[in-house]
Amino acid sequence: MNITELARMGVSHTRNAVAESLYLKTGIDFTRPVTFHALFNERCNCKCRHCEYWRQTEYTPEMTVEEWQKTLLGIKEFTGRYSINFSGGEPFIKKGFIDILRFCRDHEILAGVTTNGALLNERNVAALVAAKPFNLNISLDSTDAAVHDYVRGMNGLFDRIVRGIALLQAEQKKQGVTFPVIIKPTIMSLNFRELPEIVRWAEKIGATAVNFQPLGRWTPETYDELWIEEKDMAEFEAVIDRLVEMKRAGSPIMNSEEILGLMPASFREEKASPEHLPCRIGLHEFYIRPDGEVKLCFHFPSIGNTTSESAREIWTGAKARKIREATIKCDKLCLLTCLSQKSLLSKASQALTILSRQKKQASTP
């Protein structure tokens, strides 16, 4: 990430913020998608206790590399230069994924990746760095290897991540390529007490920043084991206060103070308060599933499919208009990183957190 890329993204987000306000006041729709998430596959090599994908007997069919390329170019034709984050499942287990990253590089599409880190080996890291991704998010839930590996259902995963980050740093230096490496913990009962330590660990190991997200309730374990219950809420709130203090002191925490402060409310399963409504997710999000189905929010039905419709047709179609109206009436308090609403100031603050950390790392011998 650099100042030029930040400026380009800022122009796009500013334009859409104006269009969002116009839509909410008048119903006139000049919005375009500006945040793009792609669920590349559902298959995974981990068995995370808070994930349902690996438990499925059938997986959503997956687009071919060629269909993904058509999808990506169709979005660019509609919106111009954009950034997209690929996740799974585990994207690195799908043949052709790094080819997609190269395709994005060659067509000036800013592609980020979220990975569990298990496949950050020599071959993949060399190819990944050469593909020049926009950023790399690594899911890591504890600095205690036993806890992390238990949550993620893979023995030795923590050590693989540590080795993978070292390989990334060496390969970035070798190729003269820089991009943010972001640690992405899921907050839960088993790790909330050590969240400040995760931030310190991330700084020490050379990661760029930390981006927290709360647990979602999708599996039995998220009800009977991993949820932060009311009996622990006072202690959890104290941890959140500590994170806010660390952020103010310069620690590379991407979450805004507002989002951090809402974490306890998320675990209390409260509705969004009036000052956080209406929800704007349907006015800027383009969420692509493995088969090309597109959603404005994964809580709502599909608005079209990229294998049979253009991005413009999907965004402006009747299904999208209907779902868009429904999303702005939703009062869920969603803090997952793909759903949580971010003001322009908050988005700029996140980017500056990364840029500041990158500058500091570059100046450190």
Secondary structure, 3 states (H helix, E strand, C coil): CCHHHHHHHHHHHHHHHHHHHHHHHHCCCCCCCCEEEEECCCCCCCCCCCCCHHHCCCCCCCCCHHHHHHHHHHHHHHHCCCEEEEECCCHHHCCCHHHHHHHHHHCCCEEEEEECCCCCCHHHHHHHHHCCCCEEEEECCCCCHHHHHHHHCCCCHHHHHHHHHHHHHHHHHHHCCCCCEEEECEECCCCHHHHHHHHHHHHHHCCCEECCEECCCCCCHHHHCCCCCHHHHHHHHHHHHHHHHHHHCCCCECCCHHHHHHHHHHHCCCECCHHHCCCCHHHCEEEECCCCEEECCCCCCCCEECCCCCHHHHHHCHHHHHHHHHHCCCCECCCCCCCCCCCHHHHHHHHHHHHHHHHHHHHCC
